[in-house]
Amino acid sequence: MFRKLLGAIAIATLVLTTAACAPEPKPVASNGLPSVYSQRLSTHKCGEFLCGTVNAPIDWANPEGETFKLAYSFKQIAGSGKYLFVNPGGPGASGIDLATTNLDSVGTAGLRSKYNIVGFDPRGTKGSSPVKCFDAKKMDNFLYTDSGFPAGSPQDLAVSRKAVAEFVAACKANTGSILGHLDTVSAAKDLDLLRAVFGQSKLNYLGFSYGTFLGTTYAALFPQNVGRFVLDGAIDPTVSDEDQSFNQLKGFDLALHNYMKDCIDNQADCPFSGSVDQGLARISQFFSEVERKPLDTSDGRKAGVAVTTTGLDMTLYSNDYWTYLTQAFNDAFNKKDGSLFLQLADFYNDRNADGTYADNMFEAFVSINCLDGRSDSSPAAVAKQNNRMLAASPTLGRFWQNGAELCAHWPYPVAERPASYAAHGAPTIVVIGTTGDPATPYQQAVDLAHKVLANGLLVTYQGEGHTAYGRSNSCISRVVDYFLIAGSLPVSEPTC
């Protein structure tokens, strides 16, 4: 799935022979940091792509201080001087992987013929000074092992606190000074540095999921540098961390309801019968059963409640995965076999069959989120939030409790965020929302376009799944392509 890295000797040779393959960028404004912004674009071949790095300050408050290498890659399109920077989300996902191993999934063939699609790994992620916490064995234990107590119980919380403390300590010991500077504001400043190095007076940008938050942050900091921006699967940056978790739980609960209705009404092999509520009650019963007695799997690992809930969550990101969930339940109910749930959890966690992890996405996810914001971890606030979660989803809420614990003892303070995300002075920013999106509920797209941004345009996709452009229908594709390629906006806000 992931491209193999070239050996160090091969890279050194290619740098000497192909550094001038990319078009020579034009000088751009230095934003008052001439020494940082004076870097020139330098690339080397990596397969059919061009790859490179720029030196970015670890701490933008001290731009002349220690730096790290910010990695990027793109496939050069003959005759095109246009660049579109993309971010797949997470936070923690690799933009380089999106733009190389998964380039065909970025938008449409029309878009890819007009733009050099630039993937970059934000600070702390796979290719850009990655966060490192646990080795693979300890990561397995952290992600897949149940506490041995009912989820949400005081005993379960005590075990989780100890595990989180060990994880945080490992991140601090194994990562280095950049760990305290992985916030999204810093990543947005890195993105503006890339814009300058690529010689672009304006940044054209396509962000998915968390990538919408990165894009919105960039627009807030550099509205004068915004070109054509599309934010798909939008996050409202003004929503509190508590409400973000609550809204996301409601989104997954809605997706689970929609799955259950589809299973009962349309799937011949559906293991559920009766009403949707009866089907959901059977899932709750199943989770209680595997909490007490995990299922066996084909590779010898156990599928307890951590595995089965993660596997279920994985399938709710897209209705294309619903048949896998049905098969997983059939295997579990009829054969007492949790192998497919385990495979789905492995896919979600980017765990390879040999026990290694393809990237550091989970570690980066936690590190970035804990610097961007934190929920109130006081006992009273946690109890109130837990009650909200249980009321919002009787099926899933029990496993979404005590979320504040993950960042409660992060060793660095929350980073300063923009006072406003309105991006006054920026041109129209296109925001896409999917009505059945579990991970970034639709209302956030509505609010980002209509309440947060000074100049936003909402595009609605009526359907299931997380994000829309490149995976939904021709209506979405036409609207986005006309905007990104031709700069044309619809007369009114479309519903597709």
C-alpha positions, 0 to 999 in steps of 0.5 A, spaced: 500 500 500 505 504 501 511 506 497 518 503 499 523 509 500 529 509 496 536 507 499 540 513 502 545 512 496 540 512 491 537 519 493 544 522 494 545 520 487 538 523 484 539 529 488 545 531 484 542 529 477 535 531 477 534 537 482 532 542 477 526 538 474 521 542 477 520 549 474 524 555 477 519 558 482 518 566 482 520 570 488 515 571 493 514 576 499 518 573 505 513 575 510 518 579 514 522 573 515 527 573 509 532 568 511 527 563 512 523 564 506 529 565 501 530 557 500 529 555 493 525 549 491 530 543 490 527 536 488 529 529 487 526 523 483 522 518 487 519 513 482 515 517 478 514 523 483 519 529 485 520 529 492 524 534 497 524 538 503 525 545 506 527 547 513 522 549 517 523 553 524 521 548 530 518 554 533 516 559 529 516 564 535 524 563 534 524 563 526 532 563 526 533 557 531 532 550 531 529 547 524 526 540 522 525 538 515 518 538 512 517 533 506 513 534 500 512 530 494 508 531 487 507 528 480 509 533 475 504 535 470 507 537 463 505 544 461 502 546 468 505 551 472 499 550 477 500 547 484 494 544 489 497 543 496 492 537 499 491 534 506 488 528 507 486 529 515 487 526 521 491 529 524 497 525 523 495 522 516 501 523 510 499 528 505 505 525 501 502 518 501 495 521 499 499 524 493 503 518 491 500 511 493 493 514 492 493 520 487 488 517 483 483 518 489 485 525 489 479 529 486 478 527 478 482 526 472 480 533 470 483 536 476 489 531 476 491 533 469 491 541 470 495 541 477 501 538 480 498 535 486 503 537 492 502 532 498 506 534 504 507 531 511 505 536 516 510 537 522 510 531 527 507 526 521 510 520 517 516 524 513 517 530 517 520 529 524 515 524 526 512 523 533 515 517 536 512 514 542 511 506 543 514 500 539 510 496 535 509 491 541 507 496 546 502 500 541 499 493 540 498 493 547 495 500 548 490 500 542 488 493 542 488 490 549 482 491 554 482 493 561 479 487 564 473 491 567 467 494 564 468 500 559 467 507 563 467 504 570 472 506 575 477 500 575 477 501 567 479 509 568 484 507 573 487 502 568 486 507 562 490 513 566 496 508 567 496 506 560 496 514 558 501 516 563 506 511 560 504 513 553 505 520 554 512 519 557 514 515 551 512 520 547 516 526 550 522 521 551 522 519 544 520 525 540 525 531 541 523 538 542 518 538 536 513 535 540 511 541 544 510 545 537 506 540 533 500 545 533 496 547 527 498 554 527 505 552 526 503 547 521 499 553 517 505 557 518 509 551 515 504 551 509 505 558 507 513 557 507 511 551 502 507 556 498 513 561 498 518 556 496 514 553 490 514 560 488 506 561 489 503 568 490 497 565 492 496 558 495 491 553 492 489 548 497 484 542 498 483 539 505 479 533 507 477 532 514 482 535 519 485 538 513 479 543 513 481 545 520 488 546 517 486 550 511 481 554 515 487 556 520 491 558 514 486 562 511 485 566 518 493 567 519 494 569 511 488 571 508 492 575 503 495 569 500 489 565 499 487 562 492 482 557 491 480 553 497 476 547 498 474 544 505 471 537 504 468 534 511 469 541 515 470 542 522 468 548 525 474 551 529 469 555 534 466 549 537 469 546 544 473 540 544 467 537 549 462 539 543 466 536 538 467 529 541 459 530 543 457 532 536 462 526 533 459 521 537 452 523 535 454 523 527 457 515 528 450 514 532 446 516 526 451 512 521 450 506 525 442 507 525 443 508 518 447 502 517 442 498 521 436 500 517 440 498 511 442 491 513 435 489 515 431 492 509 436 491 504 441 486 506 439 478 505 445 476 509 443 481 515 444 477 522 439 482 525 431 482 525 426 486 527 426 494 528 432 498 528 432 499 536 432 491 537 438 491 532 442 496 536 440 492 542 443 486 540 450 490 538 450 492 545 449 485 548 455 483 543 459 488 546 458 486 553 459 479 551 466 480 548 468 485 554 467 478 558 470 473 553 474 476 547 473 472 541 478 468 537 481 470 531 485 466 525 492 470 527 492 468 535 490 475 537 484 476 541 478 480 539 475 484 545 471 490 546 477 495 544 478 491 537 470 490 535 468 497 537 474 500 533 472 495 527 465 497 527 467 505 527 472 503 521 466 501 517 461 507 519 466 512 515 463 510 508 457 506 506 461 502 502 464 498 508 457 496 511 457 489 507 464 488 511 460 490 518 455 485 516 460 479 515 464 481 521 457 480 525 455 474 522 462 471 523 462 473 530 455 471 531 455 464 528 462 462 528 465 466 534 470 468 530 473 475 531 478 475 525 474 480 520 473 485 526 480 485 527 482 486 520 478 492 520 481 495 526 488 493 523 486 497 517 483 503 521 490 503 525 495 502 519 497 496 522 501 491 518 500 484 518 507 483 520 505 487 527 509 493 524 505 500 523 505 503 517 506 510 520 505 514 526 498 517 525 495 515 532 501 518 535 501 524 531 493 525 532 494 525 539 500 530 539 497 535 535 490 534 538 493 535 545 496 542 543 490 544 539 485 544 545 483 540 551 477 538 554 476 540 562 478 534 566 476 536 572 471 530 575 465 534 575 466 536 568 468 529 566 462 526 569 457 531 566 460 530 559 460 522 560 452 523 562 452 527 555 455 521 551 451 516 554 444 519 553 447 521 546 448 514 544 446 508 548 450 503 543 456 507 543 456 512 548 459 507 554 466 507 549 466 514 548 467 516 556 473 519 559 475 522 553 479 528 557 484 523 560 488 522 553 490 530 554 489 531 561 497 530 563 500 532 556 507 535 558 506 542 554 501 547 554 495 548 549 498 553 543 495 560 542 490 560 536 487 565 532 482 570 535 478 569 529 477 564 523 473 569 519 479 570 514 477 577 512 480 579 506 480 572 503 476 570 497 470 565 497 472 559 500 468 553 498 466 548 504 463 541 503 458 538 508 455 531 507 449 530 511 450 523 513 458 524 515 459 521 522 466 524 523 465 531 521 457 532 522 454 536 516 452 542 521 459 544 522 460 545 514 454 549 515 456 553 520 463 554 518 461 556 511 455 561 514 457 563 521 465 562 521 468 564 515 467 571 512 466 569 505 464 561 505 460 558 500 456 551 502 456 545 497 451 539 500 452 532 498 446 528 500 449 522 502 453 517 507 460 517 509 466 521 510 467 527 505 465 527 498 469 530 493 472 524 489 468 519 492 460 521 491 457 523 485 458 528 478 454 533 481 460 534 487 465 533 482 463 538 477 462 544 482 469 543 485 472 542 478 469 548 475 472 552 482 479 549 482 480 549 475 476 555 472 475 559 478 468 559 477 463 559 483 455 557 482 450 562 482 447 559 488 449 554 494 448 547 490 445 541 493 448 534 490 
